[in-house]
């Protein structure tokens, strides 16, 4: 069961409250967390504390049900139980900001947010270039990731089966992926070029 | 209020209430009110509050708790809280109502209201979260 420290505003989520998916991955139903926090808020202890979160429920527009949103507010932070070994928490059930308020420890988070139409502070909205230039992982933009995937799937290769393999761009002008392998075939280093 | 201390032997000092009064036996002929003592006590009604909700009423000026508790029942009702201490007339209060322990969970409701010597009330509009 979750607990909330009133003096530090730390919300602690035990690993036992998460659904084990195997392989060190655990699933967190964000809506379940919301309900737990609501329950705590109306306890004797919680009544003296500010709200822990803001919630907008699901909404159906023209037959499509859009996900709820859940936002931790008022300075609260979320700590997933540190059990001494690393594990991953995959969030489902809502768009949320847990990644922004999560305490750094051995637990990593798969946020799982998904945006449809979004608003930007200025301008008429996100342009296609804005979307393709969004950093996905490791500083690589969506456009670069797609080029690298294309090279891995269909690009010409060199050195396959040796200690160094390369996967070429579609036009063969450069190596999109250059990887070195040990004797067991494990990748030792990978160099990516999505430009 | 004026006070009289005719002699030490008949001075009543009920320290547990924070008040000092002097008497010559019944009736009380004088009393002092400390600055921290309430001016009055009055009833306050939470209208249309859903049974099972927990309420907390605090002074708006310093956040001190005036009353808290659980509304009995399970349906919308008027719930009167008796004897809330008033420190000024009127006194602005902050009211927080929460109800999320049952299957239906409500948004936290917060409002402000004045407590008068004659009492007061506030309409509570809780929305499903």
Interface residues (C-beta under 8 A of the other chain):
Chain A: X35 X38 X39 X41 X42 X43 X44 X46 X47 X48 X51 X55 X57
Chain B: X53 X54 X56 X65 X68 X96 X98 X99 X100 X101 X105 X107 X108 X129
